[in-house]
Each structure stands twice: as structure tokens, then as C-alpha cells.
Amino acid sequence: MTTATEAADPEGVVDAELVDDAPRFLPAAPADAPPPYRITRDTVLVEGELPPRADRQPAFTERDFTVPRSAKRRTERRGARNTQINRDTTRARFAAWCEKEGRVARPSTTTANVLAYFDHLMERGKEDGGQYSPDTLLAYLPRIVSWYPKGERPDASVVRDAIEDYRLEDYVTAGGEREQAAGLTLAYLVRILAGIDETTRIGRRDAALLVIGYGKLARAIETADLLVKNVRVTDKGVWVFSAKTKTRRKGRGKWRFIRDRADLQTVRRVRAWLADLRELGADAPHLPLFRALTVTGGLKGRGNATVRGLHLSGRAVNEIVKKRAREAGVEYINGLKVTSHSLRAGPNTDMKRAKVPLSDRNEAGDWGARSTLSDTEYDRPDDTVDAEEKDPLDAVPLFGRFEK
């Protein structure tokens, strides 16, 4: 602000002096203030090395951002012509769907918009009535995600998890056969559990995950979504709560009681894992029940997991199940691959074999009251015989050398 100091003058002339309210100089930075550093998520330093100084950035000019027109054209038509057409078509369809649904596609979008779009494709299918294959949807995904600048891209991992769930549960191949997961029935699950080293924290986590998944007939994402407060252990069994499931998206949550058994030892295994969470300081009620661990059993950092946060993803649960099955030598059961969905098909098969009524199985697996999926899609009737133990060719001598 500028003011005037006036001196009296008989002729009315003002003798003024301009005075500036602001200090003439900015205050000097303290001599011991640390220099400003430029640090991003891509900064990599060795011990003792300092990051680059923020006040020593190169002085870019307009020329540093200017390219020839030919270079600009090449970046705009990256890839073969058919690649460009496929990419642009996929993006245009996504944008058109967003506009129709009142969602924003450009210049930025959200993970929820992309997930909702792919859910639409999986639920509605193609215009000719056919289904989109999971591999086709996985090809569409990077075309849409790469439409946005790095740092502003939707999280593709949550959409990939949804597509893999669709592959296992809803997709029917062109030949008419659903890509079913094996039924991880009790006999096989006990074999897998016996092979887990439960003297390690990772082993105790995985054992607890398997017995809860089997007892609850849980989908992978339902297991991953469990919180510490969603599990209550008694001497007789374990209560497990689900806020919502794929078939029960609205309404109140639901508790399921899993009675303890001598073969699964559910109570012992869940208590052991909860004790580990207490030791890790990760047993607060609002925290996830199952956590990512380092090889030494510590909590793995999840600072960059912007969508799932501290929770495991459904894909991570699936990988745990597959890894443990592979280690126990039961990667395949009667030609079908063991996956996280095997913990849903297996107990249903066991219960059906034990003549448990359909209504009770629907209740246990959280299927709709009138659903027949537990009879038609989640039963593995050929599981009574392990095909690997019997092959008619076993009767043929090695190298075809019959005795004369």
C-alpha cells in the first residue's frame, strides 16, 4: 500500500512523499534451514545419497517441449492400423456408455466408472445374445485405462479381479462347457492343510484362510473383505459375518456359524492367526482380517494400494489357494484346476453327497432361496473317484512289451 505525507503550502501545492508499507526486502531464510529437495514416488536413492535439489532444476524453454509435426503425427497413430481402430473403437464405446449413464469419461474418469462399464458388458453380453469372453474383456481394459495420463489412470486391478471372477463363475465357453473350478472337497483340503508349515506366520494365515473359506463357502473377494470384527471365536466354533455378497447386495449383513471339527481344527487355526495379528498390532476391529505379509512374517507395506488399501485383493486370495494346492500335489482334481472358487464348490459337493437339502445348502453358501446353482453349477459328482488313481492304460506293460 502506498500513502502520501503532506506538507502545508499556502498555494495549495501538496508536497508528497511516497511510502511503501511492505518491507523493502523479504526476510532471509534461516542459515541452518535445509535446502528444498525434489522427491517423487519414482525417486531411488542408495543409503547416504541425497535427492536432487528442487532449486537446481533445469531451465526448460519452449524448445524443450516442441517436436516436429511428423513426430506428433507418429505419436497420434501409434501401433498398427488395426490396433488403432480397435483401441479407438473400445474407447468410443466406453465414452458413449458413460454419456448415456450420466457418467464422466473425459478428460478423466474414475475406477468406479470403468468397473461399472465392465460389469455392464458381463451382465448384458453382446448384441447377438452371446457372452463376452474373459480374454476379450481383459484386452479391452488396457485400451481404456491407457487413455488417461499416468497418475490419473483408474485402478485396473479391481476390474481384472471382477473379470477373473466372471471367468470362474459366469462364463460359458464356446463349446458349451463352463470353465469350472475343481471341487476342493474335504479329503483334498485336509491334504493341503497337512502340507502347510504352521510354525510360520504365513502358514498360520493361509491355514486360517482355507478353513474359513471352506466353512463359509466363500468367494475370494468375500474372504478378502472380512474385517477382524467380522470373526467371533468360541470353543464350539467360529462365527463369520458378511456385510454383503454377490447374491445379497442389499439389506442387513448375515452371520454364519462354522462348527469346529477335528479334521479342520477351525477354532485352533483362527485363534492362532488372531494371536499373530495381535503381535503385529493389526487386530483393531476395523482392520482387515487377512493381511499381506513379507517373507519373514511382517506386515507388507500397502501405501500404494489406493483401491483395496490394507485389504488383500480377490486375486491374492486366489493365488494363495492355488499355491497351497500346488504344493500339496492337488493342483488339478479330475482335470479341473483348483482355485479360490474350489472352496465354494467343494463343501457344497460334500454336503450334497451327505444328502443335505438344497435349502440348507443355499443358506450356507448364501445363494438365493430359490436358486438351484448349488445343484447345477457347484456340484462335482465325479469327485467320488480321483481319476488320477485309475487309468485303463495302466494294464498295458511299459514300452508295450507283452510276455509271449
Order of alpha helices (4+ residues) and beta strands (2+ residues): beta-beta-alpha-alpha-alpha-alpha-alpha-alpha-alpha-alpha-beta-beta-beta-alpha-alpha-beta-beta-alpha-alpha-alpha
